[in-house]
Amino acid sequence: MINKIQTDTLLQFTDKIHKLSPQAADVFATIWQPTEAKRKELLTVASEPERYLYFVVEGVQRVYYLDDNNREATLVFTYAPSFGGVLDALLLQQPSAYYYETLTPSILLRAPILQLLQLMEQYYDIEVMVRKGVTAATSGVLGRLVELQCYSAEDRYKSLLKRSPHILQLVPHKYLANYLGMDATNFSKMMNKIKID
């Protein structure tokens, strides 16, 4: 069972997406269970179903793709307070094409998908909140695709720091370089060259 501080943090976060009625909020809070993970622990494995929606309390995680030649593509970072997991596999209830991995020791809350789907059917507020959250995540992914296809490496770096100025302290730089589509040496040069206030 999650504690009051975790419940309050979760509901404060969901209120920013869509305010739940008191009854919906109470029921929504009951499906979450705390879990802890060590550094570099796989929470979701490609080819397996995503069973949980996660809420990050502490730590940093990433979603990444691994191709047939063992090349990684870091797609998304999650950190407190945010939802996490492989959302398409979760909501479509199909095997994941991606991995969800902790980059640091992490404390998370997790809600089983079947309980979440049941609550989405029973409570319109919860369905709206999840839909708005997924829509915002989709919008972010589309914006990132534009950056990867149209921006220079320098502009991608600046955009990342503008969007998440604290990320350099949270995420190991090799993963940030991969996320931005550049090698670690060029990323290091970029960090030394460009200072964001």
ZAMARGU-4260 file (C-alpha; in steps of 0.2 Angstrom, whole numbers, plus 5000, padded with zeros to 4 digits):
<rodrens>
0) 5000/5000/5000 | 5007/5017/4996 | 5009/5030/5010 | 5000/5047/5011 | 5015/5057/5004
5) 5015/5046/4989 | 4997/5047/4987 | 4997/5066/4988 | 5011/5067/4975 | 5002/5055/4963
10) 4986/5065/4964 | 4994/5082/4963 | 5002/5076/4947 | 4986/5069/4940 | 4977/5085/4944
15) 4989/5094/4933 | 4983/5083/4919 | 4965/5082/4923 | 4957/5085/4940 | 4948/5069/4947
20) 4933/5069/4957 | 4936/5065/4976 | 4928/5048/4973 | 4938/5044/4957 | 4954/5050/4966
25) 4951/5039/4981 | 4948/5024/4970 | 4962/5028/4958 | 4975/5029/4973 | 4970/5011/4979
30) 4977/5002/4964 | 4995/5008/4966 | 5008/4997/4975 | 5026/5003/4979 | 5041/4995/4971
35) 5059/4998/4971 | 5072/4994/4958 | 5091/4994/4958 | 5102/5003/4945 | 5101/4995/4927
40) 5086/4984/4931 | 5074/4980/4917 | 5056/4984/4922 | 5049/4979/4905 | 5058/4968/4892
45) 5055/4968/4873 | 5043/4955/4867 | 5034/4953/4884 | 5018/4962/4888 | 5019/4978/4899
50) 5009/4974/4914 | 5010/4990/4924 | 5008/5009/4922 | 5022/5016/4933 | 5023/5032/4943
55) 5041/5038/4947 | 5044/5043/4965 | 5063/5043/4964 | 5076/5039/4951 | 5079/5040/4932
60) 5073/5027/4919 | 5073/5026/4901 | 5064/5018/4887 | 5075/5011/4873 | 5075/5001/4857
65) 5088/4987/4853 | 5090/4982/4835 | 5096/4966/4828 | 5114/4972/4828 | 5113/4977/4847
70) 5113/4995/4844 | 5102/5005/4856 | 5091/5020/4853 | 5086/5029/4869 | 5068/5036/4866
75) 5062/5043/4882 | 5068/5047/4900 | 5057/5047/4915 | 5060/5054/4932 | 5050/5061/4946
80) 5036/5065/4946 | 5030/5057/4930 | 5021/5042/4923 | 5033/5028/4915 | 5033/5012/4906
85) 5030/5007/4888 | 5013/5016/4885 | 5009/5009/4868 | 5011/4991/4874 | 5002/4994/4890
90) 4986/5002/4882 | 4986/4991/4867 | 4989/4976/4878 | 5002/4969/4866 | 5020/4963/4868
95) 5032/4978/4870 | 5044/4982/4856 | 5055/4992/4869 | 5064/4990/4885 | 5060/5000/4901
100) 5076/5001/4912 | 5081/5010/4928 | 5097/5021/4926 | 5098/5024/4944 | 5091/5016/4960
105) 5072/5020/4959 | 5057/5020/4969 | 5041/5018/4959 | 5022/5015/4961 | 5014/5003/4949
110) 4996/5000/4944 | 4991/4984/4936 | 4984/4987/4918 | 4969/4977/4921 | 4964/4987/4936
115) 4968/5003/4927 | 4957/4998/4912 | 4943/4993/4924 | 4943/5010/4932 | 4944/5019/4916
120) 4928/5011/4911 | 4920/5014/4928 | 4925/5032/4930 | 4925/5045/4916 | 4937/5057/4925
125) 4950/5043/4926 | 4948/5039/4907 | 4949/5058/4903 | 4965/5060/4913 | 4973/5045/4905
130) 4968/5050/4888 | 4975/5068/4891 | 4991/5061/4898 | 4993/5049/4883 | 4989/5064/4871
135) 5002/5075/4879 | 5015/5061/4878 | 5011/5058/4860 | 5013/5077/4857 | 5030/5076/4865
140) 5036/5061/4854 | 5030/5070/4838 | 5039/5086/4843 | 5055/5075/4846 | 5053/5067/4829
145) 5053/5084/4821 | 5069/5089/4831 | 5078/5073/4826 | 5074/5075/4807 | 5075/5094/4805
150) 5086/5101/4819 | 5105/5102/4819 | 5114/5093/4833 | 5117/5110/4842 | 5099/5115/4840
155) 5093/5097/4847 | 5105/5100/4862 | 5098/5118/4865 | 5080/5112/4864 | 5083/5098/4876
160) 5091/5110/4889 | 5077/5122/4887 | 5064/5109/4889 | 5073/5100/4904 | 5087/5111/4910
165) 5091/5099/4925 | 5093/5084/4914 | 5112/5085/4913 | 5113/5082/4932 | 5100/5067/4931
170) 5105/5057/4916 | 5122/5049/4912 | 5129/5059/4897 | 5131/5043/4886 | 5112/5041/4886
175) 5109/5059/4883 | 5120/5058/4868 | 5111/5043/4861 | 5094/5051/4864 | 5100/5066/4854
180) 5107/5055/4840 | 5126/5060/4842 | 5141/5051/4848 | 5147/5054/4866 | 5163/5064/4860
185) 5152/5076/4850 | 5140/5078/4865 | 5155/5082/4877 | 5161/5095/4865 | 5144/5102/4864
190) 5142/5103/4883 | 5159/5113/4883 | 5154/5124/4869 | 5136/5129/4873 | 5131/5136/4890
195) 5113/5138/4894 | 5109/5150/4908
</rodrens>
